[in-house]
């Protein structure tokens, strides 16, 4: 099979803080080494790309010796937590930034959709930007005209096609940008998770289009997403990134499973120690969060789930609220709902306990994660804690069927039937 992309020992080093070296002599020396094709003489080697901790170096490796191949017609999902290096990799592939070391060989034209409005000139109209993007891809006016109506129809911005794109909403921006990238016949389509801006119907439309250009047209797609369901549906191969390096390469399903095991989240949380060291900020400190079955000893489909949150509030005299967001292992939001803890601007400094229940026969079997959002007046966030805990709902047989059934929920519906013989 022919290769579309070959990446060998790709690395990208970023300087933290001030860009200059501090002296004119060192800046000149850096420029002189660069013109001779040598590396940065002032780069400090050895720092990993862990952006969650403070390092001792002034540099960070956003990518570190990344190597993999992508075959023509392949749909590759790139998975990783924020800061893993995914977007840096796509920017280098799209030639919007250059690598510090390593090489990339690309067979064909690349169309990239890295962020809202990428490649658009805000003063030009939608029509003019379509022709501009086509010209950048090396297409003739005739080729662009033949695709123009299809692009506009797909994007749904017919009414505004002759309006400057600076007046577009973010949703309109991404609709037109994706339509342009997907329809101007690039051999390689690179898509970062900008589809989150669009509505659910358009996201489905985009995923369908990416699958179509791969299967029917034999084009290569690189897709970065935190939506594991989309990765499993669209992609046939996967790459898992961690701290700027590749930790796993394999099939899409295996890559998703590896990524989910990589990000182990505790099944319960209880802070032990000084209040100041508890997760939170100057407003909120989380002290405890756990789940248990309403009925029985195990969390199953029919047991129901009771959850308990204990936290310290340090902001008195406000309307305090806590929002509970539940996601499944595919990062699909199951619900996003909250509790109004105080409603008369009478919150107090001290410990609050909030309990909630998820009724039995609602959640399907699987692994779930809770995010917490504390707010004031249901408008101003006080503190956000993602992935506080995770828990697993065990499967239960339905009659003689012991298999895990599809679906996000598993309700116990009231049926009736009669026989008329």
N, C-alpha and C positions, 0 to 999 in steps of 0.2 A: 504493500500500500504506500502511496506517495505521501511524503511529509508536507504539511502546510506550514508548521512552525518547528524550529529546532532551537532550544535554549540551552546554553552551556555555561555553567559556573557564573551565572548572572548575579552581580552584587551592586547595591546602591548604598552609598554612605552619605548621611546628612550631617551637617554641622549644626549643633544646637547653639542658640543664642546668637551672638554677633557673628556676621559672616566673614569679615576680614580677619587676618591673623593677628592684627594689632600693631604691626610695623610695616612701613613701606618696603623695607628690604625683604621681609618674609613674603609679602604679597607678590613682589616681583619674582622671587624665587619660585613660588607656586606657579605663576604664569609661565615661567621659563621651562619648568619641568613638564607642564601640560603641553606646550608647543612642541616638545621633543617626544611626546607620546608616552610619558612616564606618569606614574601615579602621584598623588598628593604627598609631598614629603612631610607634611605636618599631620597626616591622618594617624589616629591612634587605633591600633588593631586590637580586636579581642572583645569589644563590647557587643553583647547580643541585643536583639531588638525586643527588649521587654520594656514597654512604655508605661508599665504600671508602677515601676520603681525608679528611684533616682540613682543614676549611675555616676561614676567618678569621672568619666570621660566627657569631653565636649562634643563627641560624635556618637551617632547611633547608626547601626546597620539596619536600614529599612528592609533590605534583601541581603542574604548571605549565601553565595554559592548555590543558586537555584538552577537545576537542570531537569528538563523533561522535553518530550516530543509530543506534538499534536498531529495526528493524521488528517488528511483531507476528508471532509465530510463528517468529522467527529464533532460531537457536542460535549465540550469539556466544562464541568462545573468546578469552580474554584471556591473552596470553603475555608472559613477561618474566623476567629473572633476579630473584633475591631482592633486595628493596630498590628495584625498579623503580616501585613505587606501585600495584601491582595490588590489594592488600588494602585500602589506603586508599581507593581508588576504590569498592570494594564496600561499605565501611563508610559512605561518604557516600551511596551509592545506597540503602542499607538504613536510613539516618537514625540510625545509632548514633554518628555524629559529623557535625559541620557543616562546610561548606567555608569557606575564607577569602574567596573571591570566586567569581563565576560562578553559573550557574543550572542546575537540573535540572528537566525536566518529565517526569512519569511518568503513564502512562495505565493504571491498574489497580492491584490489590493486589500487594505484593511479599512473598514468603516467602524468608527468607535462611538460609543455612547457612554461617556464616563460620568457626566453630571448634567444637570438641567441646563440646556442652552449651549452645550459644548459645540464649538465650531460655528455658532450663529453670531452674526453681527447685529447688535441690538437696533441700529438705526435703519437697517434694511427690512423690507417687508418679508412675509413668509415666502412669497413667490421668488423674490430675489435671492433669499437664503437657500432655497432648493437648488437654484441654478449655480450658486456659489459653491455649495457642498459637492454638487456633481462635478464641477470643474476641478475642484481639489482632488477628487478621486480619479481625474483623468478622462472623464466622459465628455463626449461632444454635446453641443446644444440639441442636436437631433435625438440623441439617445435619452437625454434628460426629458425632452418634450414628450417622448413616447411613454415615459413613466409618470409624467406630471399628474395627470388626472387620478391615477391609481394611488399616488402618494397622498394627494389632498383628500380623496375619499376615505382612505384608511385612517388618516389623522382626525377627520371630522372637523376641520377648521375652515371649511369652504368660505364661510361668511367673512372670515378675517384674513384670508390669504394675501390681500393687498394692504394690510395694516402692518406697520413696523412691529417687529416681534418684541420690542421693549415694552409694549402694551399688553402682551400676552400674560395670562396667569401661568403659574408653574406647571399646572396640568396641561395647558395648551402647548407650552414649550416642549414638554417631554413627549406629547403625542406626535407633534410634527417632527421632532428630532429623531424619534424612533422610526417613524414612517420613512424619513429620508434615508436613514442608515440601512434599513432593511430592504428598500426597494431599488436602490441604485446599483444593485448587482455587484457588491464587493465579494471577493473570494473568501474573506474572513470577516466575521462580524463579532465585535468585542462589546459586551454589554455589562456595565456595572449595575448595581441594584438601584437604578434610577426609577424603575417601574413602580416603586413604592409611592411615587408622587401621583400616579394615575389612579383612576377608580378601578374597582374589581373587574368590571366588564372589559375595560381596556387592557388590564394586566393579562386577562385570559386571552384576549385577542393577540397580544404581543407574544405570549408563550406559544400560541398556535402558529404564528408567523415564523418564529425562530425554528420550530420543529419542521415546518414546511420547507424553509430554505435549506435545511440540512438534508432531509430525506429526499425531497423531490429535485432540488437543484444541486445537491452534492456540495454545499458550501460548509465551511467550518465555523463553529460558533464557540466563543469563550464566554461563559456566563458566571458572574459573581453574584451570589445571593445568600441571605441568611434564612431564606425560606426553604427548608429541607424538602417539603412536599414538591416544590417547583423543581428542585435539583433532581429528585428521584423520577419525576414525570418527564422532564425534558432531556436530561443528560444520559449519556451512555458510559462516560468516564468521569473520574473525579480526582481532584488534587486537594489535599488538606494542608494548609499552611499554619505555622506556629512560630512566632518570634522571628519572622523574616526568612524562615527556611521551610522546606517541604518535609512534612513528617509522614505523609502517606500518599501513595499513588495507586489507584486501582479502579474497579468498576464503581459506578455512581452509588449503588446501594451499599456496597462495602465501605465506601468513603464516608457516607453519611453515618453509618453505624460506628465507624472508627472515631469520627468527630464527636459524636454524642458520648462515647465512652471516655474520650479525652477530656471532656469538660464535666468532670464529676462534680455534682452539686450535692451538698448534704441533704439527707432526708428529714432532718430536724435541726433546729438551731436554738441554742441557749447560751447566752453570753456568761462567761465565767471570769470575773475580775473587776477591775476598776471601771466605773461608768464611763470615764473619758475614753477608754479604749474600745468601747462598743461601736459597732457599725453605725454611722450616721454623721451628723454635722452639728453646728451650733444650735440647730432647732430641734432635731429629733435624734434619739438614740434607740436602736432596736435591741431589746433585751431577750426576746424569746419569740419563736414562731414554730409551730408544729402542727401536725395533722394526726387524726386518729379516726377509726371507724365509729359511726354512730351506733351500728349494731354489729355484734360479733367481735372477733379478735383480729381480723385482717381486713385491709381495704380491698373490697371487691366491687363488682358492678352493683350488687344489691345491698351492700353495707352502708352506703352513703359516706360522706366525709365531713368531719367536724374539724375546723381549723381555729387556732388561737394565736393572737398577736399580743405581745406585751411590749410596750415602748414607753420611753420617757419623753415628755413634751416640755420644752424649755421656752415656749412662746405663749405667754398669758394674754387673755383679753382678745382672742380672735375666734372666728368660726373655723374649727379644726375638722378636717376630714381625712379619711384613709381610703384609698382605692386599691382593690385587689384585682390583679390581672392574671388570668390563668392561661398558659400556653401549653400545647402538646409538644412532643418531641420533634415535630416538623415545623415548629415556631408559628403555628397557626393559633390565633387568639380564640380561645373558647368562650371566655367572657371577660368583661372589663367593667366592674361595678364597685360602688363604694358605700361607705357608711358616714353619715353626717354625725360626727361625735359631739360637737357643740354647735348650736344655731343662734345663740343670743350674744355672741362675742364674749363668752364667759369661760373660755378655756383657762385651765390652771396649769401651773408648773407642777409636774409630778408624773406618776406612773398611771398609764391607762391600759386597760385590757379590753380587746375587741375579739368577740367570737362570732363565727359564722358557720353555716352548714350548707353543704351541697347535697341535695336530696338523692336518695337511692335511685337506682335505675335511670341515671341521667348520663354519667360519663361512661364512655366505652373503655375497654381494657387498654392500658398503655401507660406511658410515663408522662407526667405533667410537671410544670414548673410555675412557681408563683413569682410575680413581680409586685413590688409595693410602691405606691405613690402617695406621699403625704402632702396635703394642700391646705391653703387658706382661702376661704370663700369659694371653694371649688374652682379656683381660677389661678392662684399663684402657688407654684410648687414650693414646698418646704424641703423635701428630700425625696430622692428616688433611689430605690434599691432593687436592681434587677437580679433575678435568679436567686432569691433568698433560700428557698429549699426546693427539692423535687420529691415526688412520691409516685408510687406505682399502683395502679388499679389492676387487680388480678382478674383474669378471664373466668367466666362461668359458662357452663354448658346450657344450651337452650334445647330442651328435649334430648334427642340423641346426638345433636350436633355439638361437638366439643371444640370446633374450630373458632379462631378469632374472627369475628364478623367485621366487615368494613363499616366505615362511618365514623364521624366525630363523636356522636352520642349513641347511647344504647337505651332508648326509652322503653318502658314497659307499657305498651299501648293496650287500650281496652278494645278488644275485638268481639264481634258476635257473628255467628253463622247459623244458618238453617238449611235443612235439606228438604227440597220439594220434589218428591219422587212421584 
